[in-house]
Amino acid sequence: MKRIAFIGGGKMAEAIIKGLLGAGWAQAEEIVVSDIDRSRLEKISADYKVNTSISNREAAAQAELVLLAVKPQNLEEVLGELAETLRPGQAVISIAMGKSTMFIESLIAGEVPVIRVMPNNPAMIGRAISVISYGRFVDEKARASALGIFGCLGDVLEIEERHQDAAMAISGCGPAYFYLIAEAIADAGVKLGLHRDLALKLAVGTMLGASSMMRESGMEPARLRDMVTSPAGSTIMALEALEEAGIRAAFFKALEAAYRRAKEV
Ligand SMILES: NC(=O)c1ccc[n+]([C@@H]2O[C@H](COP(=O)([O-])OP(=O)(O)OC[C@H]3O[C@@H](n4cnc5c(N)ncnc54)[C@H](OP(=O)(O)O)[C@@H]3O)[C@@H](O)[C@H]2O)c1
């Protein structure tokens, strides 16, 4: 019996496998990966020495945990294939954006525990924040397994499932917002005469420092901002310009757009 089967061996599956092996949560021989793309399986087997199978059914049948790592549009087809294979002693973990535990349960024959998780892109380097919600049949064993797996990739927050799409708009899409901000700040630095690599290093280092300040001090961002904003100084001039450009309204709109899209999938 394998500990975990990955159905879909793409970018996210690879990030999770790397995290599990790195943390010693599983050994390579306890992992099996299936994918429709043989070249993908060859690569993942060469890089991580895990077992592979071209058959989703065969992979799922031999594991305690079945992690669905296909795109949301392929989920229904994959569950159709696995419906008769999955059994209550196993647990299903889905990372497919926008797909509810109820939807997944409705496509499975028995009372199989179903867990929905949304990790994010920094999972690639073990710095994800993942949100996790539970379906009707989840027991303590399945819950502990899911928390253990995603704990290998970074932070994990348990949330009510009705908040998953809103969380997606923050942490799922969020890395792209911060990449855009870093790029925009670096461009503005170039306009002021800095070389791009210096401007980008300053932007990224500042983001990292500011995030650590928020996390480690436990202070509200507004309070930290006050602490670096002197009267009539440069920072308040910059903040005024950002407010005039509508930075807050832009984020309200951006998150609403992401939320709407997550609901449509
Ligand atoms: N990337 C992220 O940052 C991120 C973050 C959170 C959650 N997610 C979720 O993670 C899931 C996977 O995303 P990803 O970025 O890893 O996608 P991906 O790289 O495209 O990986 C999906 C893999 O599944 C394969 N596949 C497609 N249909 C299949 C089937 N019927 N049976 C077995 N394998 C099949 C794909 O092969 P082909 O390429 O040949 O189709 C591909 O190798 C998505 O549901 C996404 O919503 C992703």
PDBQT file of the ligand as one rigid body, heavy atoms in Angstrom, charges set to zero:
ROOT
HETATM    1  N1  LIG A 301      -0.160  26.379  -9.969  1.00  0.00    +0.000 N 
HETATM    2  C1  LIG A 301      -0.565  26.932  -8.824  1.00  0.00    +0.000 C 
HETATM    3  O1  LIG A 301       0.014  27.895  -8.309  1.00  0.00    +0.000 OA
HETATM    4  C2  LIG A 301      -1.771  26.374  -8.107  1.00  0.00    +0.000 A 
HETATM    5  C3  LIG A 301      -2.065  26.850  -6.828  1.00  0.00    +0.000 A 
HETATM    6  C4  LIG A 301      -3.135  26.281  -6.137  1.00  0.00    +0.000 A 
HETATM    7  C5  LIG A 301      -3.892  25.283  -6.724  1.00  0.00    +0.000 A 
HETATM    8  N2  LIG A 301      -3.615  24.879  -7.988  1.00  0.00    +0.000 N 
HETATM    9  C6  LIG A 301      -4.467  23.841  -8.555  1.00  0.00    +0.000 C 
HETATM   10  O2  LIG A 301      -3.645  22.711  -8.791  1.00  0.00    +0.000 OA
HETATM   11  C7  LIG A 301      -4.169  21.969  -9.870  1.00  0.00    +0.000 C 
HETATM   12  C8  LIG A 301      -3.015  21.617 -10.789  1.00  0.00    +0.000 C 
HETATM   13  O3  LIG A 301      -2.430  22.809 -11.261  1.00  0.00    +0.000 OA
HETATM   14  P1  LIG A 301      -0.999  22.786 -11.973  1.00  0.00    +0.000 P 
HETATM   15  O4  LIG A 301      -0.582  24.200 -12.081  1.00  0.00    +0.000 OA
HETATM   16  O5  LIG A 301      -0.108  21.789 -11.326  1.00  0.00    +0.000 OA
HETATM   17  O6  LIG A 301      -1.454  22.228 -13.426  1.00  0.00    +0.000 OA
HETATM   18  P2  LIG A 301      -0.596  21.449 -14.501  1.00  0.00    +0.000 P 
HETATM   19  O7  LIG A 301       0.854  21.774 -14.364  1.00  0.00    +0.000 OA
HETATM   20  O8  LIG A 301      -1.277  21.634 -15.821  1.00  0.00    +0.000 OA
HETATM   21  O9  LIG A 301      -0.761  19.913 -14.028  1.00  0.00    +0.000 OA
HETATM   22  C9  LIG A 301      -1.878  19.109 -14.303  1.00  0.00    +0.000 C 
HETATM   23  C10 LIG A 301      -1.375  17.790 -14.903  1.00  0.00    +0.000 C 
HETATM   24  O10 LIG A 301      -2.476  16.887 -14.989  1.00  0.00    +0.000 OA
HETATM   25  C11 LIG A 301      -2.415  16.260 -16.262  1.00  0.00    +0.000 C 
HETATM   26  N3  LIG A 301      -3.734  15.758 -16.647  1.00  0.00    +0.000 N 
HETATM   27  C12 LIG A 301      -4.716  16.353 -17.393  1.00  0.00    +0.000 A 
HETATM   28  N4  LIG A 301      -5.781  15.537 -17.528  1.00  0.00    +0.000 NA
HETATM   29  C13 LIG A 301      -5.477  14.397 -16.842  1.00  0.00    +0.000 A 
HETATM   30  C14 LIG A 301      -6.174  13.177 -16.603  1.00  0.00    +0.000 A 
HETATM   31  N5  LIG A 301      -7.391  12.943 -17.114  1.00  0.00    +0.000 N 
HETATM   32  N6  LIG A 301      -5.554  12.239 -15.856  1.00  0.00    +0.000 NA
HETATM   33  C15 LIG A 301      -4.308  12.435 -15.327  1.00  0.00    +0.000 A 
HETATM   34  N7  LIG A 301      -3.612  13.562 -15.542  1.00  0.00    +0.000 NA
HETATM   35  C16 LIG A 301      -4.176  14.532 -16.270  1.00  0.00    +0.000 A 
HETATM   36  C17 LIG A 301      -1.911  17.343 -17.161  1.00  0.00    +0.000 C 
HETATM   37  O11 LIG A 301      -1.434  16.830 -18.386  1.00  0.00    +0.000 OA
HETATM   38  P3  LIG A 301      -1.581  17.780 -19.700  1.00  0.00    +0.000 P 
HETATM   39  O12 LIG A 301      -0.679  18.950 -19.455  1.00  0.00    +0.000 OA
HETATM   40  O13 LIG A 301      -1.113  16.874 -20.821  1.00  0.00    +0.000 OA
HETATM   41  O14 LIG A 301      -3.026  18.183 -19.789  1.00  0.00    +0.000 OA
HETATM   42  C18 LIG A 301      -0.789  17.943 -16.307  1.00  0.00    +0.000 C 
HETATM   43  O15 LIG A 301       0.427  17.216 -16.422  1.00  0.00    +0.000 OA
HETATM   44  C19 LIG A 301      -5.243  22.834 -10.527  1.00  0.00    +0.000 C 
HETATM   45  O16 LIG A 301      -6.513  22.296 -10.243  1.00  0.00    +0.000 OA
HETATM   46  C20 LIG A 301      -5.084  24.193  -9.911  1.00  0.00    +0.000 C 
HETATM   47  O17 LIG A 301      -6.335  24.845  -9.729  1.00  0.00    +0.000 OA
HETATM   48  C21 LIG A 301      -2.548  25.377  -8.688  1.00  0.00    +0.000 A 
ENDROOT
TORSDOF 0
